[in-house]
């Protein structure tokens, strides 16, 4: 839902999603499909990461963000040419 939004709009949308999720009388679970990993890690209680349709891992955001497969999938492998300079 964050694609094409400016920073202020992203913050508003994230707050809106959190408000829905935190409204106890609604008793809802929010499923968020998002490529902005900063947003995902900031507003999620549980994260499941896919890479080309295959699950890499799931867990708490702080655990998932340290997973080497997640780092590789979303940040890319270290470029050996650059590191040898």
Phi and psi restraints in degrees (range 20) as a CNS / XPLOR table:
assign (resid 1 and name C) (resid 2 and name N)
       (resid 2 and name CA) (resid 2 and name C) 1.0 -94.1 20.0 2
assign (resid 2 and name N) (resid 2 and name CA)
       (resid 2 and name C) (resid 3 and name N) 1.0 -9.2 20.0 2
assign (resid 2 and name C) (resid 3 and name N)
       (resid 3 and name CA) (resid 3 and name C) 1.0 -60.5 20.0 2
assign (resid 3 and name N) (resid 3 and name CA)
       (resid 3 and name C) (resid 4 and name N) 1.0 131.1 20.0 2
assign (resid 3 and name C) (resid 4 and name N)
       (resid 4 and name CA) (resid 4 and name C) 1.0 81.5 20.0 2
assign (resid 4 and name N) (resid 4 and name CA)
       (resid 4 and name C) (resid 5 and name N) 1.0 1.4 20.0 2
assign (resid 4 and name C) (resid 5 and name N)
       (resid 5 and name CA) (resid 5 and name C) 1.0 -93.5 20.0 2
assign (resid 5 and name N) (resid 5 and name CA)
       (resid 5 and name C) (resid 6 and name N) 1.0 147.3 20.0 2
assign (resid 5 and name C) (resid 6 and name N)
       (resid 6 and name CA) (resid 6 and name C) 1.0 -80.2 20.0 2
assign (resid 6 and name N) (resid 6 and name CA)
       (resid 6 and name C) (resid 7 and name N) 1.0 174.0 20.0 2
assign (resid 6 and name C) (resid 7 and name N)
       (resid 7 and name CA) (resid 7 and name C) 1.0 -57.2 20.0 2
assign (resid 7 and name N) (resid 7 and name CA)
       (resid 7 and name C) (resid 8 and name N) 1.0 -44.1 20.0 2
assign (resid 7 and name C) (resid 8 and name N)
       (resid 8 and name CA) (resid 8 and name C) 1.0 -63.4 20.0 2
assign (resid 8 and name N) (resid 8 and name CA)
       (resid 8 and name C) (resid 9 and name N) 1.0 -40.8 20.0 2
assign (resid 8 and name C) (resid 9 and name N)
       (resid 9 and name CA) (resid 9 and name C) 1.0 -67.6 20.0 2
assign (resid 9 and name N) (resid 9 and name CA)
       (resid 9 and name C) (resid 10 and name N) 1.0 -38.0 20.0 2
assign (resid 9 and name C) (resid 10 and name N)
       (resid 10 and name CA) (resid 10 and name C) 1.0 -61.5 20.0 2
assign (resid 10 and name N) (resid 10 and name CA)
       (resid 10 and name C) (resid 11 and name N) 1.0 -45.6 20.0 2
assign (resid 10 and name C) (resid 11 and name N)
       (resid 11 and name CA) (resid 11 and name C) 1.0 -62.1 20.0 2
assign (resid 11 and name N) (resid 11 and name CA)
       (resid 11 and name C) (resid 12 and name N) 1.0 -41.9 20.0 2
assign (resid 11 and name C) (resid 12 and name N)
       (resid 12 and name CA) (resid 12 and name C) 1.0 -63.2 20.0 2
assign (resid 12 and name N) (resid 12 and name CA)
       (resid 12 and name C) (resid 13 and name N) 1.0 -44.6 20.0 2
assign (resid 12 and name C) (resid 13 and name N)
       (resid 13 and name CA) (resid 13 and name C) 1.0 -65.4 20.0 2
assign (resid 13 and name N) (resid 13 and name CA)
       (resid 13 and name C) (resid 14 and name N) 1.0 -41.7 20.0 2
assign (resid 13 and name C) (resid 14 and name N)
       (resid 14 and name CA) (resid 14 and name C) 1.0 -61.2 20.0 2
assign (resid 14 and name N) (resid 14 and name CA)
       (resid 14 and name C) (resid 15 and name N) 1.0 -43.5 20.0 2
assign (resid 14 and name C) (resid 15 and name N)
       (resid 15 and name CA) (resid 15 and name C) 1.0 -63.0 20.0 2
assign (resid 15 and name N) (resid 15 and name CA)
       (resid 15 and name C) (resid 16 and name N) 1.0 -40.6 20.0 2
assign (resid 15 and name C) (resid 16 and name N)
       (resid 16 and name CA) (resid 16 and name C) 1.0 -61.1 20.0 2
assign (resid 16 and name N) (resid 16 and name CA)
       (resid 16 and name C) (resid 17 and name N) 1.0 -45.5 20.0 2
assign (resid 16 and name C) (resid 17 and name N)
       (resid 17 and name CA) (resid 17 and name C) 1.0 -62.7 20.0 2
assign (resid 17 and name N) (resid 17 and name CA)
       (resid 17 and name C) (resid 18 and name N) 1.0 -44.5 20.0 2
assign (resid 17 and name C) (resid 18 and name N)
       (resid 18 and name CA) (resid 18 and name C) 1.0 -62.4 20.0 2
assign (resid 18 and name N) (resid 18 and name CA)
       (resid 18 and name C) (resid 19 and name N) 1.0 -41.0 20.0 2
assign (resid 18 and name C) (resid 19 and name N)
       (resid 19 and name CA) (resid 19 and name C) 1.0 -61.2 20.0 2
assign (resid 19 and name N) (resid 19 and name CA)
       (resid 19 and name C) (resid 20 and name N) 1.0 -43.3 20.0 2
assign (resid 19 and name C) (resid 20 and name N)
       (resid 20 and name CA) (resid 20 and name C) 1.0 -61.6 20.0 2
assign (resid 20 and name N) (resid 20 and name CA)
       (resid 20 and name C) (resid 21 and name N) 1.0 -46.9 20.0 2
assign (resid 20 and name C) (resid 21 and name N)
       (resid 21 and name CA) (resid 21 and name C) 1.0 -65.6 20.0 2
assign (resid 21 and name N) (resid 21 and name CA)
       (resid 21 and name C) (resid 22 and name N) 1.0 -33.5 20.0 2
assign (resid 21 and name C) (resid 22 and name N)
       (resid 22 and name CA) (resid 22 and name C) 1.0 -86.5 20.0 2
assign (resid 22 and name N) (resid 22 and name CA)
       (resid 22 and name C) (resid 23 and name N) 1.0 -8.3 20.0 2
assign (resid 22 and name C) (resid 23 and name N)
       (resid 23 and name CA) (resid 23 and name C) 1.0 -74.2 20.0 2
assign (resid 23 and name N) (resid 23 and name CA)
       (resid 23 and name C) (resid 24 and name N) 1.0 101.7 20.0 2
assign (resid 23 and name C) (resid 24 and name N)
       (resid 24 and name CA) (resid 24 and name C) 1.0 -61.7 20.0 2
assign (resid 24 and name N) (resid 24 and name CA)
       (resid 24 and name C) (resid 25 and name N) 1.0 -34.9 20.0 2
assign (resid 24 and name C) (resid 25 and name N)
       (resid 25 and name CA) (resid 25 and name C) 1.0 -68.2 20.0 2
assign (resid 25 and name N) (resid 25 and name CA)
       (resid 25 and name C) (resid 26 and name N) 1.0 -21.3 20.0 2
assign (resid 25 and name C) (resid 26 and name N)
       (resid 26 and name CA) (resid 26 and name C) 1.0 -85.1 20.0 2
assign (resid 26 and name N) (resid 26 and name CA)
       (resid 26 and name C) (resid 27 and name N) 1.0 -25.4 20.0 2
assign (resid 26 and name C) (resid 27 and name N)
       (resid 27 and name CA) (resid 27 and name C) 1.0 46.7 20.0 2
assign (resid 27 and name N) (resid 27 and name CA)
       (resid 27 and name C) (resid 28 and name N) 1.0 58.7 20.0 2
assign (resid 27 and name C) (resid 28 and name N)
       (resid 28 and name CA) (resid 28 and name C) 1.0 -114.7 20.0 2
assign (resid 28 and name N) (resid 28 and name CA)
       (resid 28 and name C) (resid 29 and name N) 1.0 153.5 20.0 2
assign (resid 28 and name C) (resid 29 and name N)
       (resid 29 and name CA) (resid 29 and name C) 1.0 -109.5 20.0 2
assign (resid 29 and name N) (resid 29 and name CA)
       (resid 29 and name C) (resid 30 and name N) 1.0 131.5 20.0 2
assign (resid 29 and name C) (resid 30 and name N)
       (resid 30 and name CA) (resid 30 and name C) 1.0 -97.1 20.0 2
assign (resid 30 and name N) (resid 30 and name CA)
       (resid 30 and name C) (resid 31 and name N) 1.0 128.9 20.0 2
assign (resid 30 and name C) (resid 31 and name N)
       (resid 31 and name CA) (resid 31 and name C) 1.0 -106.5 20.0 2
assign (resid 31 and name N) (resid 31 and name CA)
       (resid 31 and name C) (resid 32 and name N) 1.0 118.5 20.0 2
assign (resid 31 and name C) (resid 32 and name N)
       (resid 32 and name CA) (resid 32 and name C) 1.0 -113.1 20.0 2
assign (resid 32 and name N) (resid 32 and name CA)
       (resid 32 and name C) (resid 33 and name N) 1.0 123.4 20.0 2
assign (resid 32 and name C) (resid 33 and name N)
       (resid 33 and name CA) (resid 33 and name C) 1.0 -107.3 20.0 2
assign (resid 33 and name N) (resid 33 and name CA)
       (resid 33 and name C) (resid 34 and name N) 1.0 111.2 20.0 2
assign (resid 33 and name C) (resid 34 and name N)
       (resid 34 and name CA) (resid 34 and name C) 1.0 -149.0 20.0 2
assign (resid 34 and name N) (resid 34 and name CA)
       (resid 34 and name C) (resid 35 and name N) 1.0 141.2 20.0 2
assign (resid 34 and name C) (resid 35 and name N)
       (resid 35 and name CA) (resid 35 and name C) 1.0 -97.5 20.0 2
assign (resid 35 and name N) (resid 35 and name CA)
       (resid 35 and name C) (resid 36 and name N) 1.0 -12.1 20.0 2
assign (resid 35 and name C) (resid 36 and name N)
       (resid 36 and name CA) (resid 36 and name C) 1.0 -81.0 20.0 2
assign (resid 36 and name N) (resid 36 and name CA)
       (resid 36 and name C) (resid 37 and name N) 1.0 97.9 20.0 2
assign (resid 36 and name C) (resid 37 and name N)
       (resid 37 and name CA) (resid 37 and name C) 1.0 -64.3 20.0 2
assign (resid 37 and name N) (resid 37 and name CA)
       (resid 37 and name C) (resid 38 and name N) 1.0 -28.4 20.0 2
assign (resid 37 and name C) (resid 38 and name N)
       (resid 38 and name CA) (resid 38 and name C) 1.0 -62.0 20.0 2
assign (resid 38 and name N) (resid 38 and name CA)
       (resid 38 and name C) (resid 39 and name N) 1.0 -45.9 20.0 2
assign (resid 38 and name C) (resid 39 and name N)
       (resid 39 and name CA) (resid 39 and name C) 1.0 -63.1 20.0 2
assign (resid 39 and name N) (resid 39 and name CA)
       (resid 39 and name C) (resid 40 and name N) 1.0 -46.9 20.0 2
assign (resid 39 and name C) (resid 40 and name N)
       (resid 40 and name CA) (resid 40 and name C) 1.0 -56.0 20.0 2
assign (resid 40 and name N) (resid 40 and name CA)
       (resid 40 and name C) (resid 41 and name N) 1.0 -49.6 20.0 2
assign (resid 40 and name C) (resid 41 and name N)
       (resid 41 and name CA) (resid 41 and name C) 1.0 -68.8 20.0 2
assign (resid 41 and name N) (resid 41 and name CA)
       (resid 41 and name C) (resid 42 and name N) 1.0 -30.5 20.0 2
assign (resid 41 and name C) (resid 42 and name N)
       (resid 42 and name CA) (resid 42 and name C) 1.0 -74.8 20.0 2
assign (resid 42 and name N) (resid 42 and name CA)
       (resid 42 and name C) (resid 43 and name N) 1.0 -35.7 20.0 2
assign (resid 42 and name C) (resid 43 and name N)
       (resid 43 and name CA) (resid 43 and name C) 1.0 -111.7 20.0 2
assign (resid 43 and name N) (resid 43 and name CA)
       (resid 43 and name C) (resid 44 and name N) 1.0 -1.0 20.0 2
assign (resid 43 and name C) (resid 44 and name N)
       (resid 44 and name CA) (resid 44 and name C) 1.0 -97.6 20.0 2
assign (resid 44 and name N) (resid 44 and name CA)
       (resid 44 and name C) (resid 45 and name N) 1.0 144.9 20.0 2
assign (resid 44 and name C) (resid 45 and name N)
       (resid 45 and name CA) (resid 45 and name C) 1.0 -90.9 20.0 2
assign (resid 45 and name N) (resid 45 and name CA)
       (resid 45 and name C) (resid 46 and name N) 1.0 -31.9 20.0 2
assign (resid 45 and name C) (resid 46 and name N)
       (resid 46 and name CA) (resid 46 and name C) 1.0 -138.7 20.0 2
assign (resid 46 and name N) (resid 46 and name CA)
       (resid 46 and name C) (resid 47 and name N) 1.0 139.9 20.0 2
assign (resid 46 and name C) (resid 47 and name N)
       (resid 47 and name CA) (resid 47 and name C) 1.0 -128.3 20.0 2
assign (resid 47 and name N) (resid 47 and name CA)
       (resid 47 and name C) (resid 48 and name N) 1.0 137.1 20.0 2
assign (resid 47 and name C) (resid 48 and name N)
       (resid 48 and name CA) (resid 48 and name C) 1.0 -121.7 20.0 2
assign (resid 48 and name N) (resid 48 and name CA)
       (resid 48 and name C) (resid 49 and name N) 1.0 126.0 20.0 2
assign (resid 48 and name C) (resid 49 and name N)
       (resid 49 and name CA) (resid 49 and name C) 1.0 -109.6 20.0 2
assign (resid 49 and name N) (resid 49 and name CA)
       (resid 49 and name C) (resid 50 and name N) 1.0 128.3 20.0 2
assign (resid 49 and name C) (resid 50 and name N)
       (resid 50 and name CA) (resid 50 and name C) 1.0 -110.6 20.0 2
assign (resid 50 and name N) (resid 50 and name CA)
       (resid 50 and name C) (resid 51 and name N) 1.0 146.9 20.0 2
assign (resid 50 and name C) (resid 51 and name N)
       (resid 51 and name CA) (resid 51 and name C) 1.0 -131.6 20.0 2
assign (resid 51 and name N) (resid 51 and name CA)
       (resid 51 and name C) (resid 52 and name N) 1.0 110.4 20.0 2
assign (resid 51 and name C) (resid 52 and name N)
       (resid 52 and name CA) (resid 52 and name C) 1.0 52.4 20.0 2
assign (resid 52 and name N) (resid 52 and name CA)
       (resid 52 and name C) (resid 53 and name N) 1.0 41.8 20.0 2
assign (resid 52 and name C) (resid 53 and name N)
       (resid 53 and name CA) (resid 53 and name C) 1.0 84.6 20.0 2
assign (resid 53 and name N) (resid 53 and name CA)
       (resid 53 and name C) (resid 54 and name N) 1.0 -5.2 20.0 2
assign (resid 53 and name C) (resid 54 and name N)
       (resid 54 and name CA) (resid 54 and name C) 1.0 -103.5 20.0 2
assign (resid 54 and name N) (resid 54 and name CA)
       (resid 54 and name C) (resid 55 and name N) 1.0 133.7 20.0 2
assign (resid 54 and name C) (resid 55 and name N)
       (resid 55 and name CA) (resid 55 and name C) 1.0 -70.7 20.0 2
assign (resid 55 and name N) (resid 55 and name CA)
       (resid 55 and name C) (resid 56 and name N) 1.0 128.0 20.0 2
assign (resid 55 and name C) (resid 56 and name N)
       (resid 56 and name CA) (resid 56 and name C) 1.0 -88.4 20.0 2
assign (resid 56 and name N) (resid 56 and name CA)
       (resid 56 and name C) (resid 57 and name N) 1.0 -51.2 20.0 2
assign (resid 56 and name C) (resid 57 and name N)
       (resid 57 and name CA) (resid 57 and name C) 1.0 -165.3 20.0 2
assign (resid 57 and name N) (resid 57 and name CA)
       (resid 57 and name C) (resid 58 and name N) 1.0 169.3 20.0 2
assign (resid 57 and name C) (resid 58 and name N)
       (resid 58 and name CA) (resid 58 and name C) 1.0 -147.4 20.0 2
assign (resid 58 and name N) (resid 58 and name CA)
       (resid 58 and name C) (resid 59 and name N) 1.0 157.6 20.0 2
assign (resid 58 and name C) (resid 59 and name N)
       (resid 59 and name CA) (resid 59 and name C) 1.0 155.5 20.0 2
assign (resid 59 and name N) (resid 59 and name CA)
       (resid 59 and name C) (resid 60 and name N) 1.0 -163.1 20.0 2
assign (resid 59 and name C) (resid 60 and name N)
       (resid 60 and name CA) (resid 60 and name C) 1.0 -69.6 20.0 2
assign (resid 60 and name N) (resid 60 and name CA)
       (resid 60 and name C) (resid 61 and name N) 1.0 147.1 20.0 2
assign (resid 60 and name C) (resid 61 and name N)
       (resid 61 and name CA) (resid 61 and name C) 1.0 -52.7 20.0 2
assign (resid 61 and name N) (resid 61 and name CA)
       (resid 61 and name C) (resid 62 and name N) 1.0 -42.2 20.0 2
assign (resid 61 and name C) (resid 62 and name N)
       (resid 62 and name CA) (resid 62 and name C) 1.0 -67.1 20.0 2
assign (resid 62 and name N) (resid 62 and name CA)
       (resid 62 and name C) (resid 63 and name N) 1.0 -27.8 20.0 2
assign (resid 62 and name C) (resid 63 and name N)
       (resid 63 and name CA) (resid 63 and name C) 1.0 -77.6 20.0 2
assign (resid 63 and name N) (resid 63 and name CA)
       (resid 63 and name C) (resid 64 and name N) 1.0 -47.1 20.0 2
assign (resid 63 and name C) (resid 64 and name N)
       (resid 64 and name CA) (resid 64 and name C) 1.0 -60.9 20.0 2
assign (resid 64 and name N) (resid 64 and name CA)
       (resid 64 and name C) (resid 65 and name N) 1.0 -40.0 20.0 2
assign (resid 64 and name C) (resid 65 and name N)
       (resid 65 and name CA) (resid 65 and name C) 1.0 -66.6 20.0 2
assign (resid 65 and name N) (resid 65 and name CA)
       (resid 65 and name C) (resid 66 and name N) 1.0 -17.0 20.0 2
assign (resid 65 and name C) (resid 66 and name N)
       (resid 66 and name CA) (resid 66 and name C) 1.0 -98.7 20.0 2
assign (resid 66 and name N) (resid 66 and name CA)
       (resid 66 and name C) (resid 67 and name N) 1.0 -3.3 20.0 2
assign (resid 66 and name C) (resid 67 and name N)
       (resid 67 and name CA) (resid 67 and name C) 1.0 -70.2 20.0 2
assign (resid 67 and name N) (resid 67 and name CA)
       (resid 67 and name C) (resid 68 and name N) 1.0 124.4 20.0 2
assign (resid 67 and name C) (resid 68 and name N)
       (resid 68 and name CA) (resid 68 and name C) 1.0 -58.0 20.0 2
assign (resid 68 and name N) (resid 68 and name CA)
       (resid 68 and name C) (resid 69 and name N) 1.0 -35.0 20.0 2
assign (resid 68 and name C) (resid 69 and name N)
       (resid 69 and name CA) (resid 69 and name C) 1.0 -67.5 20.0 2
assign (resid 69 and name N) (resid 69 and name CA)
       (resid 69 and name C) (resid 70 and name N) 1.0 -36.6 20.0 2
assign (resid 69 and name C) (resid 70 and name N)
       (resid 70 and name CA) (resid 70 and name C) 1.0 -67.8 20.0 2
assign (resid 70 and name N) (resid 70 and name CA)
       (resid 70 and name C) (resid 71 and name N) 1.0 -45.7 20.0 2
assign (resid 70 and name C) (resid 71 and name N)
       (resid 71 and name CA) (resid 71 and name C) 1.0 -58.6 20.0 2
assign (resid 71 and name N) (resid 71 and name CA)
       (resid 71 and name C) (resid 72 and name N) 1.0 -45.4 20.0 2
assign (resid 71 and name C) (resid 72 and name N)
       (resid 72 and name CA) (resid 72 and name C) 1.0 -63.6 20.0 2
assign (resid 72 and name N) (resid 72 and name CA)
       (resid 72 and name C) (resid 73 and name N) 1.0 -43.8 20.0 2
assign (resid 72 and name C) (resid 73 and name N)
       (resid 73 and name CA) (resid 73 and name C) 1.0 -67.3 20.0 2
assign (resid 73 and name N) (resid 73 and name CA)
       (resid 73 and name C) (resid 74 and name N) 1.0 -36.0 20.0 2
assign (resid 73 and name C) (resid 74 and name N)
       (resid 74 and name CA) (resid 74 and name C) 1.0 -103.3 20.0 2
assign (resid 74 and name N) (resid 74 and name CA)
       (resid 74 and name C) (resid 75 and name N) 1.0 -19.1 20.0 2
assign (resid 74 and name C) (resid 75 and name N)
       (resid 75 and name CA) (resid 75 and name C) 1.0 -114.5 20.0 2
assign (resid 75 and name N) (resid 75 and name CA)
       (resid 75 and name C) (resid 76 and name N) 1.0 -14.6 20.0 2
assign (resid 75 and name C) (resid 76 and name N)
       (resid 76 and name CA) (resid 76 and name C) 1.0 86.3 20.0 2
assign (resid 76 and name N) (resid 76 and name CA)
       (resid 76 and name C) (resid 77 and name N) 1.0 157.1 20.0 2
assign (resid 76 and name C) (resid 77 and name N)
       (resid 77 and name CA) (resid 77 and name C) 1.0 -72.2 20.0 2
assign (resid 77 and name N) (resid 77 and name CA)
       (resid 77 and name C) (resid 78 and name N) 1.0 157.4 20.0 2
assign (resid 77 and name C) (resid 78 and name N)
       (resid 78 and name CA) (resid 78 and name C) 1.0 -61.3 20.0 2
assign (resid 78 and name N) (resid 78 and name CA)
       (resid 78 and name C) (resid 79 and name N) 1.0 133.1 20.0 2
assign (resid 78 and name C) (resid 79 and name N)
       (resid 79 and name CA) (resid 79 and name C) 1.0 -81.1 20.0 2
assign (resid 79 and name N) (resid 79 and name CA)
       (resid 79 and name C) (resid 80 and name N) 1.0 110.3 20.0 2
assign (resid 79 and name C) (resid 80 and name N)
       (resid 80 and name CA) (resid 80 and name C) 1.0 -64.0 20.0 2
assign (resid 80 and name N) (resid 80 and name CA)
       (resid 80 and name C) (resid 81 and name N) 1.0 -32.9 20.0 2
assign (resid 80 and name C) (resid 81 and name N)
       (resid 81 and name CA) (resid 81 and name C) 1.0 -62.3 20.0 2
assign (resid 81 and name N) (resid 81 and name CA)
       (resid 81 and name C) (resid 82 and name N) 1.0 -44.7 20.0 2
assign (resid 81 and name C) (resid 82 and name N)
       (resid 82 and name CA) (resid 82 and name C) 1.0 -68.0 20.0 2
assign (resid 82 and name N) (resid 82 and name CA)
       (resid 82 and name C) (resid 83 and name N) 1.0 -40.6 20.0 2
assign (resid 82 and name C) (resid 83 and name N)
       (resid 83 and name CA) (resid 83 and name C) 1.0 -72.4 20.0 2
assign (resid 83 and name N) (resid 83 and name CA)
       (resid 83 and name C) (resid 84 and name N) 1.0 -18.9 20.0 2
assign (resid 83 and name C) (resid 84 and name N)
       (resid 84 and name CA) (resid 84 and name C) 1.0 -84.8 20.0 2
assign (resid 84 and name N) (resid 84 and name CA)
       (resid 84 and name C) (resid 85 and name N) 1.0 -12.2 20.0 2
